[in-house]
């Protein structure tokens, strides 16, 4: 998806012009993939723009870094403030996507990351529906990937690490070239894990299931957590457990969750229609509640919003 440049990017405490936010070609992360990132969204609310679950995202960034032996030289508070600053400075009143990145900088080569300088950048830009506006309404088509999700002992699946996304990228391209919108990855033992940038939920007999993060090597998605809470508040039972490929084929509904993707129905998997082949009633209800929550329309979810004061 093409980028829409904004004005300023935060780099290690400095606010620089978008076009000047550059790194050296010998930046360590560019060569070895050791780095961590986040995807956060800010939404327009009646009281001004608000960042959704900001602190949880920044804590995950710091934890991802820790897993990768990177000590982030900023506190959670400093990075939360810097994030809100970028939304404000770039005048993102209508909402935006936020990309914090922790990377190992210039000055060291070789695989040992420990002596490397640790850099942090935060960029924001307007980003529409990640899997398309039509996808949000009509659902997307998925294909089980021939690529297997990382074994947690080969790559730390709990970390949102830069290099981890090579696996996602391979699966994404395979799916797109096959004429599908998105790939579903299985774990090494064959259970369903997640998509290239989304967690997955299955509805069957009125109960909502989602793969276990630890057993299936899926990311502990913040939207996954949001949706789990919303579904419970709507009176649905949500069970975390093993999901098999065949569970997907006979599901009443399947939907995907992620900060970029938000809540997206799945209309077909491996060329089999899922349920009625369109957005199902439970997905619709959860999606509607999710959008109302992020836009500050539901007081019970106010605690997830971090307002950016003008
Ligand atoms: N699994 C993966 C592999 C993943 O990348 C994401 C987020 C999720 C699950 C959902 O996590 P959460 O956003 O906390 O609900 N993917 C981010 C990156 C997308 C991109 O293309 O870049 C995102 O949604 O921001």
Boltz pocket constraint, residues with backbone or C-beta under 6 A from the ligand:
constraints:
  - pocket:
      binder: B
      contacts: [[A, 38], [A, 39], [A, 40], [A, 168], [A, 194], [A, 195], [A, 196], [A, 197], [A, 198], [A, 199], [A, 218], [A, 219], [A, 220], [A, 221], [A, 222], [A, 223], [A, 224], [A, 257], [A, 258], [A, 259], [A, 260], [A, 261]]
      max_distance: 6.0
